[in-house]
Amino acid sequence: MTKIGFFSDVHGNLEALQAILKRLDQESCDLLVCLGDIVGYGANPSECVQIIRERDIPCVMGNHDEYATSLMTPAIARLRAEVLQSIEWTQKQLNMDDLKWLAELPLRLQLGDDMIALHSSFARGRWSYCMDEDTFAANFERQECQLAFCGHSHSPLIGIEMPGHGPFVDFIRPYTLPDDHKVMVNVGSCGQPRDRDPRACACLFEVEKRHLELVREPYDIETAQNKIYMARLPDKFGLRLAVGK
């Protein structure tokens, strides 16, 4: 039985990453996949990149990974001031080899005959979201594979295309995924959850059984917060960790 552990949006949160990887190891996953945004917001971008690299975990590029390697792109100019501050600080913490590695991450990973991993969505726009019925519908208009996994919105959701109707969208609970409709699974965030549950988040998928479940893992939030404050990053990036929003 092949079990895949999906996690996303680490955002430089070393404590959350260590906790979720320990949990996924305990679950005896055959493969771990990171769905992007290893860096940004948090105070340990270099350490998080090193863990992903040392463990040779397949990873796709997230928007913050791209921002950290391309500060002169038009998208950067549109970022909020506090996000730009985080990106500029993050870039200074990474060596050239890690920046090159981030810049060369693929946008998509083919994981099976009809299963793809990506950070955002198949909808138009480089960094579109899957976060409600409208955005899942836009995704399904361009999703060609039967099953896909994404992150980006920081909320764990499942969307199932229902031809002739709007998509079915729900919070992730134990599911046996259908194989006769397109499915998009948003695995939530490891390092900065925004679904009002502050615990680190990941998904387990048993390929042959098509069984999906969400896992949550507590971690040392106070230490992660204090590192953000000590680095003089915006306080809001630390405060939100305790409330999961």
DRENROZA-27267 format. One record per residue (C-alpha): residue number from 1; residue in three letters; chain; x, y, z. Coordinates in nm, 4 decimals. Example, Ala and Ser with C-alpha at 12.3 -4.5 7.8 and 13.67 -1.06 7.14 Angstrom:
2
1:Ala:A:1.2300:-0.4500:0.7800
2:Ser:A:1.3670:-0.1060:0.7140
END
This chain:
245
1:Met:A:0.0000:0.0000:0.0000
2:Thr:A:0.1524:0.3331:-0.1085
3:Lys:A:0.1050:0.6158:0.1408
4:Ile:A:0.1955:0.9736:0.0475
5:Gly:A:0.2316:1.2539:0.3004
6:Phe:A:0.1548:1.5969:0.1553
7:Phe:A:0.2434:1.9208:0.3324
8:Ser:A:0.2625:2.2819:0.2178
9:Asp:A:0.3289:2.6418:0.3194
10:Val:A:0.6040:2.5844:0.5748
11:His:A:0.6873:2.9562:0.5627
12:Gly:A:1.0135:2.9389:0.7507
13:Asn:A:0.8518:2.7835:1.0584
14:Leu:A:1.1138:2.5343:1.1715
15:Glu:A:0.9238:2.4127:1.4766
16:Ala:A:0.6129:2.3332:1.2725
17:Leu:A:0.8153:2.1611:0.9990
18:Gln:A:1.0005:1.9408:1.2473
19:Ala:A:0.6745:1.8465:1.4185
20:Ile:A:0.4868:1.7576:1.0998
21:Leu:A:0.7776:1.5594:0.9549
22:Lys:A:0.8060:1.3600:1.2770
23:Arg:A:0.4326:1.2843:1.2565
24:Leu:A:0.4519:1.1829:0.8897
25:Asp:A:0.7488:0.9594:0.9663
26:Gln:A:0.5443:0.7933:1.2405
27:Glu:A:0.2708:0.7335:0.9828
28:Ser:A:0.5222:0.5319:0.7759
29:Cys:A:0.4758:0.7310:0.4573
30:Asp:A:0.6386:0.5865:0.1471
31:Leu:A:0.6770:0.9322:-0.0043
32:Leu:A:0.6657:1.2895:0.1249
33:Val:A:0.5772:1.5788:-0.1061
34:Cys:A:0.6101:1.9499:-0.0278
35:Leu:A:0.3679:2.1773:-0.2126
36:Gly:A:0.5724:2.4947:-0.1927
37:Asp:A:0.6244:2.8136:0.0059
38:Ile:A:0.9056:2.6768:0.2153
39:Val:A:1.0081:3.0350:0.2944
40:Gly:A:0.8434:3.3675:0.3771
41:Tyr:A:0.6920:3.5068:0.7012
42:Gly:A:0.8877:3.2831:0.9412
43:Ala:A:1.2324:3.3216:1.0967
44:Asn:A:1.4073:3.0001:0.9832
45:Pro:A:1.3996:2.9961:0.6019
46:Ser:A:1.7504:2.8568:0.5618
47:Glu:A:1.6984:2.5749:0.8103
48:Cys:A:1.3685:2.4751:0.6499
49:Val:A:1.5215:2.4693:0.3023
50:Gln:A:1.8101:2.2582:0.4298
51:Ile:A:1.5779:2.0001:0.5849
52:Ile:A:1.3788:1.9632:0.2628
53:Arg:A:1.6986:1.9361:0.0598
54:Glu:A:1.8786:1.6975:0.2945
55:Arg:A:1.5789:1.4644:0.3016
56:Asp:A:1.5445:1.4923:-0.0769
57:Ile:A:1.1723:1.5649:-0.0475
58:Pro:A:1.0141:1.6376:-0.3876
59:Cys:A:0.8890:1.9957:-0.3880
60:Val:A:0.7135:2.2420:-0.6156
61:Met:A:0.7718:2.6161:-0.6225
62:Gly:A:0.5434:2.8430:-0.4221
63:Asn:A:0.4898:3.2134:-0.4750
64:His:A:0.7042:3.3094:-0.1743
65:Asp:A:0.9808:3.0812:-0.2981
66:Glu:A:0.9661:3.2682:-0.6281
67:Tyr:A:0.9552:3.6093:-0.4603
68:Ala:A:1.2661:3.5325:-0.2570
69:Thr:A:1.4624:3.4613:-0.5744
70:Ser:A:1.3303:3.7420:-0.7960
71:Leu:A:1.2928:4.0700:-0.6103
72:Met:A:1.2800:4.2759:-0.9296
73:Thr:A:0.9698:4.1157:-1.0878
74:Pro:A:0.6497:4.3210:-1.1333
75:Ala:A:0.4660:4.0976:-0.8841
76:Ile:A:0.6991:4.2106:-0.6064
77:Ala:A:0.5956:4.5732:-0.6498
78:Arg:A:0.2343:4.4800:-0.5725
79:Leu:A:0.3104:4.3097:-0.2409
80:Arg:A:0.1994:4.4628:0.0874
81:Ala:A:0.4785:4.6424:0.2732
82:Glu:A:0.5042:4.3836:0.5504
83:Val:A:0.5214:4.0950:0.3021
84:Leu:A:0.7930:4.2723:0.1051
85:Gln:A:0.9849:4.3265:0.4298
86:Ser:A:0.9658:3.9528:0.4992
87:Ile:A:1.0801:3.8623:0.1484
88:Glu:A:1.3760:4.1007:0.1573
89:Trp:A:1.4799:3.9669:0.4990
90:Thr:A:1.4355:3.6067:0.3841
91:Gln:A:1.6554:3.6572:0.0794
92:Lys:A:1.9390:3.7806:0.3023
93:Gln:A:1.9205:3.4621:0.5127
94:Leu:A:1.9657:3.2260:0.2172
95:Asn:A:2.2946:3.1425:0.0506
96:Met:A:2.3283:3.1497:-0.3260
97:Asp:A:2.3048:2.7731:-0.3554
98:Asp:A:1.9714:2.7642:-0.1706
99:Leu:A:1.8391:3.0569:-0.3758
100:Lys:A:1.9357:2.8758:-0.6950
101:Trp:A:1.7650:2.5585:-0.5722
102:Leu:A:1.4443:2.7499:-0.4930
103:Ala:A:1.4519:2.9256:-0.8299
104:Glu:A:1.4761:2.5938:-1.0127
105:Leu:A:1.1866:2.4196:-0.8380
106:Pro:A:0.9191:2.2987:-1.0819
107:Leu:A:0.5715:2.4481:-1.0822
108:Arg:A:0.4153:2.1013:-1.1046
109:Leu:A:0.5061:1.7433:-1.0213
110:Gln:A:0.3558:1.4443:-1.1988
111:Leu:A:0.3021:1.1827:-0.9273
112:Gly:A:0.1165:0.9192:-1.1238
113:Asp:A:-0.0665:0.8582:-1.4476
114:Asp:A:-0.3400:1.1023:-1.3488
115:Met:A:-0.2172:1.2782:-1.0330
116:Ile:A:-0.0373:1.6144:-1.0155
117:Ala:A:0.1019:1.8245:-0.7295
118:Leu:A:0.1244:2.2040:-0.7529
119:His:A:0.1256:2.5003:-0.5174
120:Ser:A:-0.1706:2.7015:-0.6367
121:Ser:A:-0.4365:2.6164:-0.8948
122:Phe:A:-0.4870:2.5283:-1.2590
123:Ala:A:-0.6989:2.8421:-1.3052
124:Arg:A:-0.5732:3.1413:-1.5007
125:Gly:A:-0.3141:3.3469:-1.3180
126:Arg:A:0.0180:3.2217:-1.1926
127:Trp:A:-0.0777:3.2103:-0.8247
128:Ser:A:-0.4532:3.1560:-0.8181
129:Tyr:A:-0.6273:2.9969:-0.5190
130:Cys:A:-0.8530:2.7013:-0.4399
131:Met:A:-1.0447:2.8310:-0.1398
132:Asp:A:-1.4205:2.8391:-0.2160
133:Glu:A:-1.6760:2.7211:-0.4710
134:Asp:A:-1.5908:2.9918:-0.7252
135:Thr:A:-1.2157:2.9323:-0.7176
136:Phe:A:-1.2526:2.5530:-0.7262
137:Ala:A:-1.4863:2.5936:-1.0263
138:Ala:A:-1.2272:2.8074:-1.2040
139:Asn:A:-0.9664:2.5428:-1.1279
140:Phe:A:-1.1738:2.2583:-1.2695
141:Glu:A:-1.2234:2.4472:-1.5958
142:Arg:A:-0.8507:2.3969:-1.6640
143:Gln:A:-0.7617:2.0878:-1.4573
144:Glu:A:-0.7012:1.8033:-1.7011
145:Cys:A:-0.5835:1.5364:-1.4561
146:Gln:A:-0.8324:1.3459:-1.2420
147:Leu:A:-0.6628:1.4162:-0.9082
148:Ala:A:-0.4464:1.7039:-0.7898
149:Phe:A:-0.3036:1.8343:-0.4627
150:Cys:A:-0.2314:2.1988:-0.3829
151:Gly:A:-0.1693:2.4419:-0.0974
152:His:A:-0.1437:2.8239:-0.1088
153:Ser:A:-0.4684:2.9208:0.0691
154:His:A:-0.3542:2.7786:0.4072
155:Ser:A:-0.6918:2.6075:0.4610
156:Pro:A:-0.7423:2.2302:0.4184
157:Leu:A:-1.0264:2.1777:0.1707
158:Ile:A:-1.1427:1.9229:-0.0826
159:Gly:A:-1.3155:2.0146:-0.4071
160:Ile:A:-1.4963:1.7653:-0.6316
161:Glu:A:-1.6226:1.8619:-0.9744
162:Met:A:-1.9949:1.7927:-1.0156
163:Pro:A:-2.0812:1.8270:-1.3867
164:Gly:A:-2.3918:2.0374:-1.4367
165:His:A:-2.3619:2.1828:-1.0866
166:Gly:A:-2.1184:2.3876:-0.8833
167:Pro:A:-1.8301:2.1928:-0.7288
168:Phe:A:-1.8681:2.0141:-0.3973
169:Val:A:-1.6352:2.1859:-0.1470
170:Asp:A:-1.5819:2.0766:0.2114
171:Phe:A:-1.3259:2.0752:0.4885
172:Ile:A:-1.1092:1.7665:0.4738
173:Arg:A:-1.2254:1.4722:0.6796
174:Pro:A:-1.1583:1.1019:0.6140
175:Tyr:A:-1.2617:1.0477:0.2516
176:Thr:A:-1.2439:0.7785:-0.0103
177:Leu:A:-1.1808:0.9922:-0.3161
178:Pro:A:-1.3950:0.9230:-0.6228
179:Asp:A:-1.2245:0.8215:-0.9447
180:Asp:A:-1.5058:0.9298:-1.1769
181:His:A:-1.4930:1.3056:-1.1052
182:Lys:A:-1.2063:1.5532:-1.0979
183:Val:A:-1.0776:1.6156:-0.7460
184:Met:A:-0.8554:1.8903:-0.6046
185:Val:A:-0.7220:1.8550:-0.2494
186:Asn:A:-0.5900:2.1650:-0.0743
187:Val:A:-0.3697:2.0240:0.2001
188:Gly:A:-0.3625:2.3374:0.4178
189:Ser:A:-0.0531:2.4845:0.5813
190:Cys:A:0.2195:2.3299:0.7903
191:Gly:A:0.3728:2.6524:0.9175
192:Gln:A:0.0964:2.9138:0.9115
193:Pro:A:-0.2541:2.7608:0.9262
194:Arg:A:-0.5438:2.9979:0.8599
195:Asp:A:-0.8421:2.7753:0.9356
196:Arg:A:-0.8525:2.8747:1.3047
197:Asp:A:-0.6622:2.5637:1.4108
198:Pro:A:-0.3029:2.6633:1.4948
199:Arg:A:-0.1616:2.3114:1.4803
200:Ala:A:0.0647:2.2139:1.1924
201:Cys:A:-0.1323:2.0551:0.9099
202:Ala:A:-0.0690:1.7838:0.6492
203:Cys:A:-0.2583:1.5184:0.4512
204:Leu:A:-0.2145:1.1449:0.4148
205:Phe:A:-0.3220:0.9728:0.0948
206:Glu:A:-0.3280:0.5951:0.0496
207:Val:A:-0.3030:0.5592:-0.3264
208:Glu:A:-0.4540:0.2149:-0.3851
209:Lys:A:-0.7442:0.2673:-0.1445
210:Arg:A:-0.7767:0.6335:-0.2504
211:His:A:-0.8166:0.7125:0.1182
212:Leu:A:-0.7502:1.0701:0.2306
213:Glu:A:-0.7238:1.2058:0.5805
214:Leu:A:-0.6045:1.5203:0.7524
215:Val:A:-0.3446:1.5165:1.0274
216:Arg:A:-0.2803:1.7969:1.2765
217:Glu:A:0.0203:1.8176:1.5026
218:Pro:A:0.0887:2.0591:1.7909
219:Tyr:A:0.4261:2.2309:1.7971
220:Asp:A:0.6165:2.4916:1.9988
221:Ile:A:0.4337:2.8010:1.8780
222:Glu:A:0.5864:3.0300:2.1395
223:Thr:A:0.9394:2.9561:2.0206
224:Ala:A:0.8412:3.0164:1.6577
225:Gln:A:0.6795:3.3460:1.7586
226:Asn:A:0.9769:3.4655:1.9612
227:Lys:A:1.2121:3.3997:1.6714
228:Ile:A:0.9954:3.6207:1.4495
229:Tyr:A:0.9984:3.8998:1.7073
230:Met:A:1.3759:3.8699:1.7606
231:Ala:A:1.4322:3.8923:1.3852
232:Arg:A:1.2262:4.2154:1.3849
233:Leu:A:0.9868:4.0770:1.1315
234:Pro:A:0.6306:4.2169:1.1519
235:Asp:A:0.4665:4.1146:1.4789
236:Lys:A:0.1497:4.0022:1.2985
237:Phe:A:0.3394:3.7096:1.1449
238:Gly:A:0.4048:3.5790:1.4949
239:Leu:A:0.0729:3.6701:1.6559
240:Arg:A:-0.1332:3.4859:1.3936
241:Leu:A:0.0427:3.1550:1.4663
242:Ala:A:-0.1356:3.1239:1.8020
243:Val:A:-0.4844:3.1685:1.6550
244:Gly:A:-0.4513:2.9969:1.3186
245:Lys:A:-0.5783:3.2830:1.1018
END
